[in-house]
Amino acid sequence: MAPLRQSALHRCHLEAQASLDTFSGWELPAWYTGSSREVEGVRASVGVSDASYLYKLDLRGQAGELLPPARLWRLTPTHALITSPLPGSIVSFAVTDVTSVYSAILLAGPKAREVLQKLTTLNVREGSMLDGTARQTRVAHVNATILRSDCEGLPGFLILNTRDLAEHVWSALLHAGSEFDARPFGLVAQQQLMGFRHGDA
């Protein structure tokens, strides 16, 4: 049996006394305070969650065929990123697997735009960056790729950074969201909000 993978935010989860579980071969927080409470908190305001388990594939050239729930994010006319919670969703591509290179943090909730706008010069206000779009920019003074990924009608942003920057960005998001009572939420709440169940993989 292969050893469990740990995200670059593993220490943050331990310090927050998260209840850890396995998902797609990763050891990640199932919840911090209880999934129902966490879903309510995100729907009411904003929360952050570790989505590093998502497969991340760098695609250059022409696209092939995608199978749901994989998503393609166009960065330039000849450069795209693919994310998927499941293996085997991606076929007919010449790609580079960058899953272990990048952390992925999900910022979601009605106050997500306000929190993110504090940390970037990119305009993420209502109507300026639509669901399904991607931008390369800086967040909290470091390079990042932002993927607009709404959750059940709530504004959502996947923020990708290299692993060495993950803790910095995680802390910056929670600090910027403190006025909105931003809190971390686990995978059970995350999967409910993103429309697929914990343990599907």
C-alpha positions in Angstrom: 0.0 0.0 0.0 1.4 3.4 -1.0 2.1 5.9 1.8 -0.4 8.7 2.2 0.6 12.0 0.6 0.6 15.1 2.8 -0.1 18.6 1.5 2.2 21.6 2.1 -0.4 22.7 4.6 -0.2 19.6 6.8 1.4 21.5 9.7 -1.3 24.1 9.6 -4.0 21.4 9.8 -2.2 19.7 12.8 -1.9 23.1 14.6 -5.6 23.7 14.1 -6.4 20.2 15.5 -8.2 19.1 12.4 -9.8 15.7 12.2 -7.7 14.0 9.5 -8.9 11.5 6.9 -7.8 10.0 3.6 -8.9 11.2 0.2 -7.4 10.0 -3.1 -4.3 8.8 -1.3 -3.8 12.1 0.6 -4.1 12.7 4.4 -6.2 15.9 4.7 -8.7 17.4 7.1 -12.1 15.9 7.0 -13.3 18.7 9.3 -12.2 21.2 11.9 -15.3 21.9 13.9 -17.9 19.7 12.1 -18.9 19.6 8.5 -22.4 21.1 8.9 -21.1 24.0 10.9 -18.4 24.6 8.3 -20.8 24.5 5.4 -23.0 27.1 7.2 -20.0 29.3 7.8 -19.0 29.3 4.2 -22.5 30.0 3.0 -22.9 32.8 5.5 -19.5 34.5 4.9 -16.2 32.9 3.8 -13.8 30.0 4.4 -10.6 28.5 3.2 -9.9 24.8 2.5 -7.0 22.7 1.3 -7.7 21.4 -2.2 -4.1 20.2 -2.9 -5.4 16.6 -3.6 -6.7 17.9 -7.0 -4.8 16.4 -9.9 -3.1 19.3 -11.7 -1.9 18.8 -15.3 -0.1 21.4 -17.4 -1.2 21.3 -21.0 0.6 23.0 -23.9 -0.8 22.9 -27.4 -4.2 21.5 -28.5 -6.8 20.2 -26.1 -8.0 16.6 -26.3 -11.0 15.0 -24.6 -12.0 15.7 -21.0 -14.3 13.5 -18.9 -16.3 15.1 -16.0 -15.5 16.2 -13.3 -12.2 17.3 -14.9 -12.1 21.0 -15.8 -9.9 22.9 -18.3 -8.6 26.3 -17.4 -7.3 28.3 -20.4 -4.3 30.5 -19.4 -3.2 31.5 -22.9 -4.3 30.4 -26.4 -1.7 27.5 -26.2 -1.4 26.9 -22.5 -4.0 25.5 -20.2 -4.3 23.8 -16.8 -6.5 20.8 -16.0 -7.8 20.0 -12.5 -9.7 17.0 -11.4 -10.5 15.2 -8.1 -10.4 11.8 -9.8 -7.7 10.0 -11.8 -8.7 8.7 -15.2 -10.8 11.7 -16.0 -8.3 13.0 -18.4 -7.6 11.4 -21.8 -6.0 12.2 -25.1 -3.6 14.9 -23.9 0.1 15.4 -23.9 0.5 16.8 -20.4 2.9 17.3 -17.5 1.7 16.2 -14.1 2.3 19.2 -11.7 0.1 17.9 -8.9 3.0 17.7 -6.4 4.4 21.0 -7.6 1.4 23.2 -6.6 -0.7 23.5 -3.5 -4.3 24.5 -4.1 -6.4 26.5 -1.6 -10.1 27.0 -2.1 -11.5 30.4 -0.9 -15.2 30.3 -1.0 -18.3 32.2 0.2 -20.2 35.4 -0.4 -17.2 37.4 1.1 -14.6 35.6 -0.9 -14.1 38.4 -3.4 -13.6 41.0 -0.7 -11.0 38.8 1.0 -9.1 38.1 -2.1 -9.2 41.7 -3.3 -7.2 42.7 -0.2 -4.3 40.5 -1.4 -4.1 41.1 -5.1 -4.2 43.9 -7.7 -6.2 41.7 -10.0 -9.8 42.9 -10.3 -11.9 40.0 -8.8 -15.0 42.1 -8.1 -18.4 41.1 -9.2 -18.5 40.7 -13.0 -14.8 41.1 -13.6 -13.7 37.4 -13.3 -16.4 34.9 -14.2 -16.8 31.3 -13.1 -14.5 29.0 -15.2 -11.8 31.7 -15.9 -8.2 31.6 -14.9 -5.6 34.3 -14.3 -1.9 34.4 -13.4 -1.1 37.1 -11.0 0.3 37.8 -7.5 -1.5 37.0 -4.2 -0.1 38.2 -0.9 3.0 39.4 -2.8 3.8 36.0 -4.4 3.1 34.5 -7.8 -0.2 32.6 -8.0 -2.7 31.2 -10.5 -6.3 32.0 -9.6 -9.1 29.7 -11.0 -12.6 31.0 -10.5 -14.5 27.9 -9.4 -17.9 28.7 -7.8 -19.5 26.4 -5.3 -23.3 25.9 -5.4 -23.7 29.5 -6.5 -21.2 30.9 -4.0 -18.2 32.7 -5.3 -15.2 30.4 -5.2 -11.5 30.8 -6.1 -8.9 28.1 -6.3 -5.5 29.6 -5.6 -2.5 27.7 -6.8 1.1 28.3 -5.5 4.3 26.4 -5.4 4.4 24.2 -2.2 7.0 26.5 -0.5 4.5 29.4 -0.5 1.4 27.5 0.7 1.6 28.3 4.4 2.2 32.0 3.6 -0.8 32.3 1.4 -3.0 30.2 3.8 -2.1 32.5 6.7 -2.6 35.6 4.5 -6.1 34.5 3.5 -7.2 33.8 7.0 -5.8 37.1 8.2 -7.4 39.1 5.4 -10.7 37.4 6.1 -10.6 37.8 9.9 -13.1 40.7 9.7 -15.5 38.4 8.0 -14.8 35.5 10.5 -13.0 33.5 7.9 -12.3 30.0 9.1 -10.8 26.8 7.6 -13.2 24.1 6.4 -12.5 20.4 5.7 -13.0 18.0 2.9 -16.5 16.9 3.8 -17.8 20.4 3.7 -15.7 21.2 0.6 -17.1 18.2 -1.4 -20.6 19.1 -0.4 -20.1 22.7 -1.6 -18.4 21.6 -4.8 -21.0 19.0 -5.6 -19.4 15.6 -5.1 -19.1 13.4 -2.0 -16.1 12.8 0.2 -14.9 9.3 -0.6 -16.0 9.4 -4.3 -12.4 9.0 -5.5 
